[in-house]
Amino acid sequence: MRLVRWTPDDLVRRLDDVVAVYGEAMNYRADLLEARRGYIATHVRRPGFRAVASLTSEGHLAGFGYGYLGTPGQWWHDQVHRALTAGARRRWLTDCFEVVELHVRPPAQGHRLGTRQLTALLTMAPGGTTLLSTPEADEQRSRAWRLYRRFGFVDVLRHFHFPGDERPFGILGRDLPLTPPAPAAGPADRAGSGAPAQAGPASGPAAP
């Protein structure tokens, strides 16, 4: 398995694969996946965009992750901003890298791909803090929650509801830079223009 960094153009070229992995990991309906396709295409142009992908030896997509700097006017940022106190806004949102998506195909889970992807993403992330949202779950049984706790993510908001989604979410955060590195993580290679640019466990609701 090979971990690569992606440019915005790398991700857009493999958008079909990204949406397929997203659908597998989140078990979303086809109509929601089509909406997500459009959102991802706009996300790649946001400031501070960073992305990574896990590729098999045949170049198939096994997982991906991306994020960007949160700014006022972005839907997710504004929803969380309204829910926080003034002090928490200054603490978490002043210079924040949002981990927007982090997914691994179900057959590839359990091999530390999520750990490697998150390590690489946060290592190259701009900003002084990072936030993510993930559906509430049993922290001892959920791979996603165990992963985030290993990385030192703490509770920022719990049982938070985004408009249009019945599921409760946890909003988790930690400081950047990522030091010391998480255990058992490898550096990301840069995907050159001739490389097969293809791109689990973090995601908020399908928001613009």
Secondary structure, 3 states (H helix, E strand, C coil): CEEEEECHHHHHHCHHHHHHHHHHHHCCCHHHHHHHHHHHHHHCCCCCCEEEEEECCCCCEEEEEEEEECCCCCHHHHHHHHHCCHHHHHHHHCCEEEEEEEEECHHHCCCCHHHHHHHHHHHCCCCCEEEEEEECCCCCCCHHHHHHHHCCCEEEEEEECCCCCCCCEEEEEEECCCCCCCCCCCCCEECCCCCCCCCCCEECCCCC
